[in-house]
């Protein structure tokens, strides 16, 4: 495996799994709060006739919409600005 940088390329499937792993570790580290546990349950993958799919299709649809927004904005001159922090 090549070394990871902020410019490493990943597929949307890999990005989804990375997000899930991050949330799972956060959930465990913070005492397993119910709201995050519920979200992880909705986002967990299950076997279907079409392959692995998230348990809650609406959560997946929201995630996919976010992926589309971020990727489209990253192609613009300013890039995605939703994660920018402004300190007062």
N, C-alpha and C positions, 0 to 999 in steps of 0.2 A: 504494500500500500504506500502510495506517495504521501508526503507530508501534507497536512491540511493547512490551508490559509483561508482568509476571508473570501478569497476568489475561487476556492475549490468548487468544482461543478458537481451538482447532485441532481438526481431525478426528483420529480415531485413525490414519488413514492418514498424515496429516501428522506426527503425533507419532512414528510408526514411522520415517518418512523423516528427521525431525530427529535421532532417536536414531542412525540409521545414519550420517548425515553426521558427527555428533559423534564416534562411534567410529572412523570412517574417518580423520578429521583427527588424532585421538589416536594411532591406529596409525601413521600417517605421521610424526608428530612424535616418536614414541618409538622410531624405528628399525625399524618393522614387525615387532614380535614375533609369533612363530608362532601363539600361542594366540589373540590378537586377530584375526589374519588368518584363522584357521580360523572363528572366530565370524562375522566379516564375510562369509565365503564362504557359511556356512549361512544368514545373514540376507539375502543379496542376492536381488533379485527376478528371476524368470525368467518368460518368456511361457508360459502354459498355455492350454488351451481355455477355462478359466474366467476368464482375465485374468492379470494379474501376480500371482505367488505367491512367497513365500520358498522358497529351495532346500530347506530342511529344515523340514518341517511341525511337528516336535516343538519346535524353537526358537521358531517362531511361536506355537505353542500356549502355551508358557511365557510369552512376551511378552504375549500377549493376557490370560492369567490375571493377570499383574502389572498390566496396564492396568485390569482389572476391580476388583482389590483397591484400587488407588490411588483410582480414581474413586468407589468405594463409600465408602472411608474419608474422602475429601474432603467427602462429604455429611454426615459426622458432626460433632459438636460439636468434637472434637479435631483432625480432619483426619488426613491421612496423616503418620505420625511416623517412617517408616523412614529418611528423609534427615536427620533431626535429628542434629546433632553435639553431643556432650557433651564438654567439655574438662575435664580433671582439673587 
